[in-house]
């Protein structure tokens, strides 16, 4: 069910509050268990990109916990390159 919701979200224009909720969801999935839908959540990163989010994911990519580090490194691949995000 979450996967179908995430698929539909990609077609929406998100409010700042909705973006913040998805950012928290992403960080939670990096910190805890990455469910089957983790890849779909990562696919939303271009829609929720921000400098603070990038920094938070980079911080987690330096984690001493190998699982957190692996998930953060995976998520970093979904950030757009060549520009800086707005906050």
C-alpha positions in Angstrom: 0.0 0.0 0.0 2.8 2.5 0.9 4.3 1.8 -2.5 1.2 2.8 -4.4 0.9 5.9 -2.3 4.5 6.9 -3.0 4.0 6.3 -6.7 1.1 8.7 -6.7 3.0 11.3 -4.6 5.5 11.7 -7.5 2.8 13.3 -9.6 1.8 15.9 -6.9 3.0 19.4 -6.1 4.0 19.1 -2.4 3.6 21.7 0.3 6.5 22.5 2.6 4.8 20.6 5.4 4.4 17.5 3.1 8.0 17.7 2.0 9.1 17.9 5.6 7.0 14.8 6.4 8.6 12.9 3.6 12.1 14.1 4.6 11.4 12.7 8.1 10.2 9.4 6.6 13.4 9.1 4.6 15.7 9.8 7.5 13.7 7.4 9.7 14.1 4.7 7.1 17.8 5.3 6.9 18.1 5.3 10.7 15.9 2.2 11.3 14.8 -0.5 9.0 14.6 0.2 5.3 11.4 -1.5 4.3 10.7 -2.8 0.9 9.5 0.7 -0.1 12.8 2.3 0.7 13.8 2.5 -3.0 10.4 4.2 -3.8 11.0 6.7 -1.0 14.4 7.4 -2.4 12.9 8.1 -5.8 11.0 11.0 -4.2 14.3 12.7 -3.2 14.3 15.1 -6.2 10.9 16.4 -5.0 12.0 16.9 -1.4 15.6 17.8 -1.9 17.0 20.5 0.4 20.5 21.5 1.7 19.6 20.4 5.3 18.3 17.0 4.0 21.4 16.5 2.0 23.6 17.2 5.0 21.5 14.9 7.3 21.9 12.1 4.8 25.6 12.8 4.4 26.0 12.7 8.2 24.3 9.3 8.2 26.6 8.1 5.4 29.5 8.6 7.9 27.8 6.5 10.5 29.7 3.7 12.3 26.6 1.5 11.9 27.1 -0.3 8.6 23.4 -0.7 7.9 22.7 3.1 8.4 25.8 3.9 6.4 24.7 1.6 3.5 21.2 3.0 3.4 22.4 6.6 3.5 24.9 6.0 0.7 22.1 4.4 -1.3 19.9 7.4 -0.8 22.6 9.9 -1.7 22.6 8.4 -5.3 19.1 9.8 -5.7 19.9 13.5 -5.1 20.1 15.6 -8.2 23.6 16.6 -9.1 24.9 19.9 -10.6 22.9 22.3 -8.4 22.3 23.1 -4.8 18.9 22.6 -3.4 16.9 25.3 -1.8 16.0 25.0 1.9 
